Amino acid sequence: MKTYSTKNGESSVPESSDKDPKKSVSRPDLVWRLMLKAFAAACILAAALSFYLYMEIKRENIFGAVNGEKDSLSTASREKLEQALEILRAQDAAGKALEKNPPAVADPSR
């Protein structure tokens, strides 16, 4: 390691370690500059893509209406509500039947 001495020669200060001692890169400043430019380009690209997606979602071109329908909320029909109520009533009846007559199989969680 290269050292520098003061005028009287009593103390020596080692050379700073930020240089490339093995000389694996001939111009490290060019590498850092390239890395900085690549990072800046990636940030600009990410910002542009985010803005584009924001505008498309705002216009409802993406995640908007399905099959050309602009009204995303459809009204519930009487038949569909009755079917849902029948399913819920059947589940409630099955639950009450299980409460009155528990299964003979042992519960492994207990």
C-alpha positions in Angstrom: 0.0 0.0 0.0 1.3 3.4 -0.9 1.8 5.8 2.0 2.4 9.5 2.2 4.7 11.1 4.8 4.5 14.5 6.3 7.4 17.1 6.1 9.2 15.8 9.1 8.7 12.1 8.1 7.4 11.0 11.4 4.0 9.8 10.4 2.6 8.3 7.3 -0.9 8.4 6.0 -2.2 5.5 3.9 -3.6 6.2 0.5 -7.4 6.3 0.4 -9.1 3.0 -0.3 -11.6 4.3 -2.8 -9.4 3.7 -5.8 -9.3 0.4 -7.6 -6.1 -1.4 -6.3 -6.4 -4.3 -8.8 -7.1 -2.1 -11.7 -10.0 -4.4 -12.7 -11.9 -1.4 -14.2 -9.8 1.1 -16.2 -12.3 4.0 -15.8 -14.6 3.5 -12.8 -16.1 6.9 -13.3 -17.6 5.8 -16.6 -19.1 2.7 -14.9 -20.7 4.8 -12.2 -22.0 7.3 -14.8 -23.5 4.4 -16.8 -25.1 3.0 -13.7 -26.6 6.4 -12.8 -28.0 6.9 -16.3 -29.5 3.4 -16.3 -31.1 4.0 -12.9 -32.5 7.4 -14.1 -33.9 5.8 -17.3 -35.5 3.0 -15.3 -37.1 5.6 -12.9 -38.4 7.6 -15.9 -39.8 4.5 -17.6 -41.5 3.4 -14.4 -43.1 6.8 -13.9 -44.3 7.0 -17.5 -45.8 3.5 -17.3 -47.5 4.3 -14.0 -49.0 7.5 -15.5 -50.2 5.7 -18.6 -51.9 3.0 -16.5 -53.4 5.6 -14.3 -54.9 7.5 -17.3 -56.2 4.2 -18.9 -57.9 3.2 -15.6 -59.4 6.6 -15.2 -60.9 6.4 -18.7 -62.1 2.9 -17.9 -60.2 1.4 -20.8 -58.5 -1.0 -18.4 -60.5 -2.8 -15.7 -63.5 -0.9 -16.9 -66.7 -2.2 -18.4 -66.9 -5.9 -19.5 -68.4 -6.6 -22.9 -69.1 -3.0 -23.6 -71.3 -2.5 -20.6 -70.8 0.9 -19.0 -73.0 0.1 -15.9 -70.8 -2.2 -13.7 -73.6 -2.6 -11.2 -76.4 -4.8 -12.5 -79.8 -4.9 -10.8 -80.6 -8.1 -9.0 -83.6 -10.0 -10.4 -86.3 -11.5 -8.2 -85.5 -15.0 -9.3 -81.8 -14.8 -8.4 -82.6 -13.4 -5.0 -85.1 -16.3 -4.4 -82.4 -18.8 -5.4 -79.9 -17.3 -3.0 -82.4 -17.4 -0.2 -83.3 -21.0 -0.9 -79.6 -21.9 -0.7 -79.2 -20.0 2.6 -82.3 -21.6 4.1 -81.0 -25.1 3.1 -77.6 -24.4 4.7 -79.3 -23.2 7.8 -81.5 -26.3 8.0 -78.5 -28.5 7.5 -76.6 -26.7 10.3 -79.5 -27.0 12.7 -79.8 -30.7 11.9 -76.1 -31.2 12.7 -76.5 -29.4 16.0 -79.4 -31.7 17.0 -77.7 -34.9 15.7 -73.9 -34.5 15.9 -71.9 -36.9 13.6 -70.4 -40.0 15.2 -66.9 -39.2 13.9 -64.5 -37.8 16.4 -63.3 -34.3 15.9 -59.5 -34.4 15.5 -59.0 -30.8 16.6 -60.3 -31.5 20.1 
